[in-house]
Amino acid sequence: MKKNTLDAKNKVVQILLLAVNPNLEGNRLVKLNTLVKDKTLDWDIFFQMIKKENIQSIAANNLIKFVGKNLPSFVFERLKELLKRITINNLKKLKGLKETLDIFSKHNIPCIPWKGPLFANDLYANPILRESVDLDILVQEKDLIKAKDILLEANYQPIWKLTEAQEDFYLEHTHSYDLITLDGQILELHKSLARKYYMLQLSMEDFWGESQDVIFLNSSVKYPSVEHLFLGIAIHHGGRDCWIKFKLLIDWYALLCRYPNVNWGNLLNKANELGIRRILCVGTLMCNRLFDYPIPSEMKKYIKRKEKNIANRLLDNLFAADKLAKQSYLVVELREKLYHRVLVLFKIFFSESLSDVFFSNNPVIRFLYRPIRLFNKFVLKKESFVEKEYSNL
């Protein structure tokens, strides 16, 4: 990358680090006001980056709200239009979530909205300020088929075109059943937080048992306990997605800021039992480097050379063009326990996926196809052509 382009990108990154901060005040606000006045700033790079990082709503909202008077007029107007469009899209998701919650309430199916608008409302005090591609709702495993059938009757359709045998496999071996509405909204109906082969299985009995009732959209809705929020987001953002996107770290930082009095001793003990303590440490260390978040004293003794090396490598590539696309090793490297690392590799290679079942009914052919599918998924980050063929999207 040419030096001038790199300098321009670095200026934009400085703005992003400030604009997404939930504690935008004092010296941070002064610095942001100074940065946006820079006449050499390449705003095209800014808009490209917030789109790529899926942080358009929070970046646009905070720039308009806190430094709007110092923005170039064309930037201000573009941000307004962008925020308006995203707000409309997010309101559609809110409507879809409300309708789904009402359907489940009518049929006495307990559910927990996961991430999405309720999570955004908790962390950012505004359900509009977090972009999401789909809606995620947790139901108990015993209710999954009933919940799926009810939604199909309510004009949802499966994302995948499935034969009876494929659907049986899907329901048994995957952690969610994915549906889509007539207007294109995707709903992931979860029975757990991650696929089994990631070895990131939080006790769903505890998850449900410790959930709390909150008021959202004028209704009582179940929401995870604070401890399970931390563990669940660490599993999803760090264990599965390996902290490779800026948006994931913004969520983690917002969670740290929202619940400053979380019991780190208990949390780290539970994380250790699950084998995800390193994941929590790396995510928090990255937030320390990006946002000056103080490392909890209970965590400091667990942050060693390995954790620092992983965090530094991730930070070096955080805004890179390929987003560490070849990051399959991180799924393993982020686990601190040797037997987890071995089992994750073993399970990823030997566990059949829906793509394998789509590819062939012959188990031998599926086994031979699997290395190709894994290489495309984890190394090349390519969409499976088999899944695309069977998709209703």
N, C-alpha and C positions, 0 to 999 in steps of 0.2 A: 504494500500500500504506500502511495506517495506521501511524503511528509506533510504537505499542505492538507491532504485529505484526512490524514491521521489526526492532525491538530484540530481540524474542524469537527471530527467525530468526538474527540476528547472533550471539547467544549460542550457538545450536546450531552455527553454522558454526565458531565458535572451538573447540568440543568436537570437531567432526569433524576439523579440521586437526591436532589433537593425537592423537586416537584412532587415526588411520590411519598415524601416523608409525612407521616401522620402528625408529627410534632414540628410543623413548619412555623417557626417563630424565632425571635431574637436574631442571633448572628446568621442562622440559616436563611432567614427571610431577607436580611440585608444583602447577603451574598447572591441570592437568587435574583433580587432586583438589579444588582450590578451586572450579572451575567446576561440577562435578557436585553439589557441596553446595548450590548456589544453589536455594533453595526456590521461586523465581519462574520457574525454567526450565520451558518448555513441552515436555514429553517427547513429546507427540503430534507436534509439528513434527519432533522428532529422528527418530522412527520413520518418518515420512512421507519425510523427506529421504534416509535411508540406503536405503530401498526404491527411491526414484526414481533414486538415483545408483548402484544396484547394488553397494553396499559394506556390506551387512548383516553378512556373515560376519566381515570383519576388524574392523569397528566393534564388534560384539557381543563377539567374542573378546577384544579388547584392553581394553574397558571392564570385563568380568568379571575378566580376569586382573590388571589393574594397579590398578583403583580400585573393585573390586567392593564392598568394605566400606563405601564412602562413597555408594553408590548407594541411592536409595529402594528399598525391598523389592519394590514392584510392578514397578519398572524392571528390577531384577536378575532376577526370575522371568521377565519377558517376554523379556529378552535370552537367558536360558537356553533357553527354548522355541524362540525364533527360531534360535539357533545349532544346536540339535538338528535342527530341520527342514532347515536348509540343509546341515548335515553329511550327513544322509541323502541329500539330492538330489545332493550332490557326490560321495558314495561311489558312487552309481549311475553317475555320469559316469566315475569312475575305473574301475569294473568294465567299462563300455562301451569305454573306451579300451584297457584290458588285452585284452579280447576281440578288438578290432580289430587291435591290434598282433600278437597271436598268430596271427590269420588271415593277415595279411600275411607274417609270419615263415614260416609253414607253406608259403606259396606263393612264397617268395623274392622278395617285393616290398619293396625298400627304402622306408622312410618316415621322416618327421620330424614328431612331434607339434608343433603350432604354437600358441603361447599356451596356454590351458587348464591342466590340472592339473600338467603337467611344468614349465611356466613359473612357476606359483604356488609349486611346491615349491622352485624355484631362488631366486625373489625373496623369498618369505615364509617359507621353511623349513617350509611346511605346505601341501599341495595343497588343503586345505579353505578356505583363507583368501582365495580369489579367486573371485568369482561369475562364471559364464559361461553363456551361453544354449545354446551348442552345443560340439561338439568339432571342432577343425580339424586335419587331417592332410595334410601335404605328401607327394606322390608325384612321381616324375619323369614328365615329360610322356609319354614312351614307354610308361609303365606305367598311365596313367590309365584307359584303357578296360578293361584286364585287371583292375585293382583294382576298378573299378565293377562289372564283371560278377561278380567273386567275392563282393562284398558283397551283390549282388542274390540270389545263390544262398544266402547266409547269412541270408535273411529281412529284409534291408533293402529299402526301396522308394524310388524317386525322390520327391523333394518335389514335382516338377512332373509333371503328366500330359502326356506328350509324344508327338506323332506321330513317325514316323521322321525326317521332314525337320526337325522342331523339335529333335530330339535331336542330329542332325548339326550344326545351327547352335550348339546349346548347347555341345557338346564342342569346337567349333572356336573360338568367339568369347568364351567366358567363362573366368574364371580358376579356377573350381571347379565340381564336380558335387555337388549337395546331395542327401543321402539322409536317411531317417528310419527309426528302428527301430519294431517293433511297440508298444513301450511309450512311444513319443513322443520318444526322444532324437534330436536332429538331429546329423548328421555332415556336415561340409563337406570334401570331398576336393579339395585344392588342387593345381594344377600351378604356380601362381605366387602372389605375395602381393597383387596388386591387379589390377583390370581395366585393360586396355590403354589405355583413353582417359584414365586419370588420369596417364599418362606417369610412372609410378613403378616402372619395371621394373628391379629388382635382378637382377643376373646369377645365374640359378638354378644355372648350372654352378659358379660360385664358391661359392654358398650350400651346395651339396651337397659340393663338394670340400673345403671348410674346416670341415665339421661335425665334431663330436666324439662319441665313444661315452661314455654315462653309464649308471649303474645306476639303474633306476627300476622299482618294483614287481617286484623280484628278477629283472629282465631287463636285457639290454644294449639301450639305445635311442639312436638318433642325436639330437643336439641341436645347434642352431646355434652357431657360434663367437660369442664375445663381441661382436666387431665387427658381425657380421650380426644379432645380437640388437638392438643399438642401431639399426642401419639399418632392419631389418625393422619394429621397433616404431614408429620414427619415421614410416615409410611408412604403416603401418596407423592408428596413433593420431593422427598429426599430418597426414599428407598426405591420407588418405581421410576421417577423422573430425574433422579440424581442431581437435583439442584441446578440444572443446566440452563434454566430460563430465569431471566430477571424477575418476571412476575411471581415466580415461586418464592423468591427471597423477599419480595415486597410483602407477600402474604405472611411469611414467617416473622418478618420484622413487625408487621402490624399486630400479629398475635402476641409477640413478646411485649409490645407496648400496651396492648389492651389488657393483658393479665400480668402485670409486673410482680404480683405477689404469689404466683404459682409456686407450689411446694417443689422446688427443684430436687431435693433429696428423694422424695417419693417418685417423682417423674423419672429421674435417672435410674433408680432401682428397677422400675418397671421396664424402662427402655433396655436395661441390661438383660432382664429376663427374656425379652423379645429378641435380643441381639441387634438392637438398633440404636445403641447409645452413641456410636460413632456418627450415625446419621444426624442426630440432634446436635452433636458437638460441631460437626462441619458446617451445618446450616447456621448455627449461632455464631461461629467464628467468622463466616462470610459476612453476616450482618454487622459484626464488630468492625470489620475492615471497610465495609461500604457505608455504614450509617453511624459509626462510633457507638454502637450499642455495647454497654459494659458486659463482659463475660460474667455470668453468675459464679460466685465463689465456689459453689459446690461442683461446678463443671470444670474448673481450671485444671484440676489434677488429672482429668481424662484427656485433655488436649495435649497431645504429644506430637512428635515429629511426623508421624503418619497422617494425623488429622490436619496438621498445618500444610503438609505437602499437597494433600488432596484439595484443600480449600484454595491454596495458591494457584493450583493448576486450573481449577474451575473458574476462579476470578480472572485469570489471564485470558480465558476463552469465553468469558461471559457475553461479551458483545461481538464476538468473532462471527464471521459470515456463516460458518458451518455449524455454530453452536455446539461444538464438540460432538458432531453427528456420530462419530465412531467411538461412542462412549460405552459400548456394551460391557467393557471391563469394570466400569464404575459400579454397576449393579452388584458385582461381587466385591470389589475393593472397598465399598462403603460399609461392609459388614465386618465387625471386629472379631467374630468367632470363626475359627477355622472350619468347624463342621458345617456352619451355615454357608460359608463360601463354597465348600465342596458340594453340598447338597443343592445349592442354587444352580451351579453349573450342571450338575447331573440332571436335575429336574427340568431345566430349560431345554436341555438337549433331548431328553427322553419322554417328556410330556407331550402328548398329542394336542394340537390346537384345532379349532374349527376350520382353519385353512387347510390343514391336512385332511380332514374329513371331507371338505369340499373337493379336494384335489382327486381323491380316489377312494373307492370302497375297499380296495385291496390293502391290507395292513403292511405288506412288504413294500409296495410302491410308496405308501405314505411315509414309511421309515426312510426310504431313499430320497424322498422329496424334502424331508425335514431340514437337512443341512442347508439346502438352497434357500428355503424359507427363512431360516434363522440368520443366514448371511445377509439376505435382503433387508430383514427387519432391523437387526442390531448393528450391522456395519454400514450398509448403504442407506438405511432409513427409507426404504422404498415401500410404497403401499403394495400389498399383495395383489397380484393380478387376479388371483383366484377369488379373493374377497370382493374385489371390484365387480367381478362377473356376477356374483351372487347377491350384490347389494341392491336394496331398494332406494338408495339415496339418489 
